[in-house]
Amino acid sequence: MNAAKETAVYTHGHHESVLRSHRWRTAENSAAYLIAELRTGMRVLDVGCGPGTITADLAELVAPGGRVIAVDAAEGVLEQARAHAEERGLGDAVSFAAADVHALDFPDDSFDVVHAHQVLQHVGDPVQALREMRRVCRPGGIVAARDADYAAMTWYPASPGLDDWLSLYRRVARANGGEPDAGRHLRAWAREAGFTDVTCSATAWCFATPQEIAWWSALWADRTQASAYAGVATLDGRTTAEDLAAVAASWHAWGADPDAWFSVLNAEILCRA
């Protein structure tokens, strides 16, 4: 195992503009490919749970009798996830802990389902992460992962400023040790991790109503200038604060177009352990 390879910086951080989008995610809009595989009484590991909205949905889907253990590398966001679970009355069905997906602190064969949403694009060694997810999944269980593919994102109308955003984001994410176009790699990574039974699919988030476009463009404008991304983007001369301000302005201008439309392609894998 190459320890240096596992070191990666989480490009987004946990600024409010980031969590604004993460809290929008549900099992229905972000893990629909997995729902049919869930059964009451299952034991589930949710890797990289963030603020816990998908986690809570998974807990409800395996109730009664099921249990979800949710982990994230960031201690701070786990407090929000715990609070969300408590608000939904799931305190007895969900537990949370800090963890590194490259070295999960669970015995072999501990879970019926191991799930990761938008995680593998941010880790230093996605193949090792999948090996660990496979190790803690019982024989016959399911390892499920879903990741966006930034190069496959598309929008209308054309915007040179958004072109600049995408180009810079991909450079920054890779400099941080991640792979922003993770979606297209998922099956290859899974096979390298030792899976032989891999089912692939793809679905998209589509933002098209005026309300959706206003929300999406505003959160990315804010994220461009105020989140952890802004700090790492300006390291080593990758860009300047002035350039980031111009990109944020482009997001606002694009979002004001009544015909604006944005799609995020997400690849998905269901792997039988």
URGI-V688357 format. One record per run of one state. SS is the DSSP state (h for helix, s for strand, l for the rest). FROM is the first residue (numbers start at 1). TO is the last residue. If there is no record, write none. Layout:
# URGI-V688357
<<SS | FROM | TO> <SS | FROM | TO>>
This chain:
# URGI-V688357
<<l | 1 | 2> <h | 3 | 6> <l | 7 | 15> <h | 16 | 22> <l | 23 | 26> <h | 27 | 30> <l | 31 | 31> <h | 32 | 35> <l | 36 | 42> <s | 43 | 47> <l | 48 | 52> <h | 53 | 61> <l | 62 | 66> <s | 67 | 72> <l | 73 | 74> <h | 75 | 87> <l | 88 | 93> <s | 94 | 98> <l | 99 | 110> <s | 111 | 117> <l | 118 | 119> <h | 120 | 122> <l | 123 | 125> <h | 126 | 135> <l | 136 | 136> <s | 137 | 148> <l | 149 | 149> <h | 150 | 152> <l | 153 | 153> <s | 154 | 156> <l | 157 | 159> <h | 160 | 175> <l | 176 | 181> <h | 182 | 192> <l | 193 | 197> <s | 198 | 207> <l | 208 | 209> <h | 210 | 226> <l | 227 | 227> <h | 228 | 233> <l | 234 | 234> <h | 235 | 237> <l | 238 | 240> <h | 241 | 255> <l | 256 | 260> <s | 261 | 272> <l | 273 | 273>>
